[in-house]
Amino acid sequence: SAFAETGHNTGNLAFQYATGAAIEDDRIAVPFDFEPARLRDTARLICVPAANFLYNGFDLGGLADRLAATELPLMVLGLGAQAMRDVSEVKLQPGTERLLRLFAERCARIAVRGRHTAAVLERYGVSNFEVLGCPSNFINPARDLGARILARWRGGARGMIAYAPTFYSYNTAFEGALHAAIGPALTDLIAQDPLPAVALARGDRSAELTAWLDGKSGYL
């Protein structure tokens, strides 16, 4: 149940935390299935810390309906399109397309994750966006953070490496090669999802979990 509260991906906690830290106004947190009337009566703006909402497999029409019913302006941060080989492969379901249109109507600017997402928005005729990346980019307040990271990378001395595999079967060969290349420098394995990976990180060694690992990512 705790995993479900994260949105079935603990990585969501990072950008949710970052968004909360960036907003200085008084705020209330509401669940995904909020009651529109409650927000309409108590808030002046709705901030949506988005993730990869623009995905063929999602129909977010229910969210679109609830947001529309509030009649409030929106601030959308970190909107992303699930990575495909080409933007033409991102084919939004009707409800998700309706949500995107609402974002365009109610946001001064939609903050998107990168150029891939921007290209998807352009394909759907939406132009009021800005590429700002994931809100988690701004957890560290150092303005020269990017330059610091680049300097460390170019320096070559990397004593500790954290690795976040996807556990998708079609990535097994690539991730196995990457795991082998990292070698003894690997310090942390980050498990964001799915639930069996999180269970593994928490020390579960059940027969069911072992069978899942053998079928998904045997290299571990």
Wavefront OBJ file of the C-alpha trace (Angstrom):
o trace
v 0.000 0.000 0.000
v 2.944 2.338 0.663
v 4.291 1.590 -2.824
v 0.879 2.386 -4.334
v 0.920 5.755 -2.556
v 4.088 6.667 -4.485
v 2.279 6.159 -7.791
v 3.870 2.704 -8.218
v 7.316 4.277 -8.704
v 9.380 5.603 -5.805
v 11.152 7.930 -8.241
v 8.007 10.059 -8.128
v 8.953 11.066 -4.579
v 11.974 13.006 -5.870
v 10.113 15.454 -8.093
v 7.191 15.708 -5.680
v 9.649 16.727 -2.955
v 11.401 19.166 -5.297
v 8.128 20.810 -6.275
v 7.065 21.258 -2.677
v 10.428 22.794 -1.791
v 10.156 25.302 -4.647
v 6.713 26.653 -3.716
v 6.793 29.188 -0.895
v 3.023 29.831 -0.729
v 0.751 27.955 1.646
v -0.275 24.737 -0.038
v -2.345 21.622 0.445
v -1.585 18.220 -1.043
v -4.425 16.329 -2.674
v -4.639 12.808 -4.115
v -4.925 12.050 -7.808
v -8.671 11.522 -7.409
v -9.312 14.857 -5.649
v -12.743 16.465 -5.351
v -12.943 19.481 -7.720
v -15.342 21.442 -5.502
v -12.922 21.304 -2.576
v -10.109 22.843 -4.607
v -12.338 25.406 -6.265
v -13.312 26.710 -2.831
v -9.872 26.665 -1.176
v -7.134 27.222 -3.800
v -6.180 29.940 -6.237
v -3.996 27.733 -8.465
v -3.323 24.027 -8.985
v 0.260 22.838 -9.376
v 0.603 19.511 -11.185
v 4.044 17.895 -10.725
v 3.781 15.738 -13.826
v 5.812 12.772 -14.984
v 5.582 10.836 -18.258
v 1.869 11.557 -18.634
v 2.094 11.597 -22.441
v 2.114 7.854 -23.045
v 0.183 5.611 -25.400
v -0.900 3.332 -22.555
v -2.543 6.027 -20.401
v -5.969 7.582 -20.706
v -5.988 10.478 -18.237
v -9.436 11.732 -19.138
v -10.603 11.452 -15.526
v -7.854 13.814 -14.381
v -8.704 16.186 -17.227
v -12.351 16.251 -16.164
v -11.534 16.937 -12.507
v -9.052 19.696 -13.304
v -11.471 21.329 -15.732
v -14.234 21.278 -13.113
v -12.140 23.328 -10.668
v -12.102 26.273 -13.124
v -8.677 27.194 -11.673
v -5.442 28.119 -13.482
v -2.769 25.427 -13.653
v 1.000 25.251 -13.211
v 2.373 22.065 -14.791
v 5.969 21.099 -14.005
v 8.044 18.324 -15.563
v 5.579 17.083 -18.166
v 7.165 14.245 -20.089
v 6.451 11.992 -23.051
v 7.410 8.337 -22.718
v 10.531 7.810 -24.816
v 9.940 6.264 -28.230
v 12.155 5.941 -31.261
v 10.239 8.765 -32.921
v 7.684 11.324 -31.766
v 5.238 9.982 -34.349
v 4.950 6.829 -32.204
v 3.516 8.830 -29.281
v -0.219 8.491 -29.982
v -2.220 9.909 -27.099
v -5.502 8.372 -26.085
v -8.490 10.762 -26.232
v -8.550 11.504 -22.505
v -4.825 12.255 -22.355
v -5.060 14.482 -25.423
v -7.910 16.318 -23.707
v -5.680 16.780 -20.655
v -2.899 18.205 -22.825
v -5.350 20.690 -24.388
v -6.448 21.737 -20.900
v -2.827 22.261 -19.860
v -2.312 24.480 -22.889
v -5.437 26.481 -22.073
v -4.902 26.914 -18.320
v -1.071 27.279 -18.108
v 0.899 30.405 -18.901
v 3.744 28.040 -19.910
v 3.934 24.260 -19.588
v 7.305 23.209 -18.135
v 8.404 20.077 -20.033
v 11.233 17.624 -19.479
v 13.118 17.879 -22.752
v 13.139 18.349 -26.508
v 11.461 14.984 -27.112
v 8.436 16.101 -25.098
v 8.520 19.508 -26.765
v 8.378 17.816 -30.171
v 5.334 15.804 -29.075
v 3.573 18.998 -27.951
v 4.402 20.683 -31.251
v 2.984 17.663 -33.092
v -0.285 18.152 -31.208
v -0.318 21.887 -31.951
v 0.669 23.093 -28.462
v 3.229 25.897 -28.423
v 3.141 27.510 -24.953
v 5.849 25.374 -23.330
v 9.344 25.771 -21.918
v 12.007 23.051 -21.608
v 13.065 23.062 -17.942
v 13.650 19.373 -17.233
v 12.482 17.447 -14.194
v 11.792 19.489 -11.042
v 14.252 17.193 -9.234
v 17.033 18.977 -11.155
v 16.517 21.875 -8.763
v 16.730 20.055 -5.421
v 20.380 21.129 -5.188
v 20.323 24.962 -5.149
v 23.852 25.401 -6.553
v 23.610 27.413 -9.760
v 26.832 25.847 -11.093
v 25.763 22.282 -10.338
v 25.971 21.207 -13.988
v 29.516 22.536 -14.298
v 30.524 20.757 -11.070
v 29.161 17.434 -12.295
v 30.917 17.834 -15.645
v 34.215 18.643 -13.936
v 33.974 15.521 -11.772
v 33.115 13.414 -14.808
v 36.052 14.750 -16.811
v 38.342 14.215 -13.839
v 37.811 10.486 -14.179
v 37.910 9.706 -10.461
v 34.603 8.056 -9.637
v 34.853 6.172 -6.394
v 31.146 5.407 -6.008
v 28.507 4.645 -8.631
v 24.757 4.266 -8.112
v 22.899 2.236 -10.722
v 19.168 2.170 -11.446
v 18.221 -0.734 -13.757
v 14.789 -0.827 -15.391
v 14.191 -4.582 -14.966
v 12.512 -4.692 -18.391
v 13.372 -7.891 -20.233
v 14.163 -6.041 -23.479
v 16.897 -4.079 -21.649
v 18.557 -7.120 -20.060
v 21.449 -7.407 -22.538
v 22.247 -3.692 -22.436
v 21.900 -3.414 -18.670
v 23.961 -6.563 -18.155
v 26.794 -5.062 -20.228
v 26.531 -1.787 -18.310
v 26.581 -3.645 -15.004
v 29.709 -5.521 -16.055
v 31.416 -2.279 -17.134
v 30.704 -0.588 -13.808
v 32.391 -3.435 -11.987
v 33.592 -3.080 -8.402
v 32.840 0.667 -8.309
v 29.122 -0.132 -7.972
v 28.020 1.119 -4.557
v 24.224 1.329 -4.686
v 21.510 -0.366 -6.678
v 18.495 1.937 -6.847
v 15.122 0.220 -7.107
v 12.355 2.607 -8.182
v 9.950 0.065 -9.626
v 8.355 -2.434 -10.106
v 7.285 -3.691 -6.679
v 9.405 -6.896 -6.779
v 12.528 -4.751 -7.311
v 11.621 -2.603 -4.320
v 10.988 -5.760 -2.299
v 14.442 -7.049 -3.306
v 16.055 -3.789 -2.132
v 14.251 -4.176 1.205
v 15.728 -7.639 1.758
v 12.992 -9.961 0.470
v 14.514 -13.241 -0.710
v 11.345 -15.267 -1.259
v 11.098 -18.034 -3.846
v 8.535 -15.969 -5.740
v 10.923 -13.024 -5.976
v 13.815 -15.241 -7.037
v 11.691 -16.664 -9.856
v 10.773 -13.133 -10.967
v 14.421 -12.101 -11.068
v 15.449 -15.176 -13.061
v 12.878 -14.321 -15.696
v 13.432 -10.571 -15.823
v 17.037 -9.749 -15.117
v 19.085 -12.847 -14.574
v 22.365 -10.916 -14.691
v 21.748 -9.674 -11.133
l 1 2 3 4 5 6 7 8 9 10 11 12 13 14 15 16 17 18 19 20 21 22 23 24 25 26 27 28 29 30 31 32 33 34 35 36 37 38 39 40 41 42 43 44 45 46 47 48 49 50 51 52 53 54 55 56 57 58 59 60 61 62 63 64 65 66 67 68 69 70 71 72 73 74 75 76 77 78 79 80 81 82 83 84 85 86 87 88 89 90 91 92 93 94 95 96 97 98 99 100 101 102 103 104 105 106 107 108 109 110 111 112 113 114 115 116 117 118 119 120 121 122 123 124 125 126 127 128 129 130 131 132 133 134 135 136 137 138 139 140 141 142 143 144 145 146 147 148 149 150 151 152 153 154 155 156 157 158 159 160 161 162 163 164 165 166 167 168 169 170 171 172 173 174 175 176 177 178 179 180 181 182 183 184 185 186 187 188 189 190 191 192 193 194 195 196 197 198 199 200 201 202 203 204 205 206 207 208 209 210 211 212 213 214 215 216 217 218 219 220
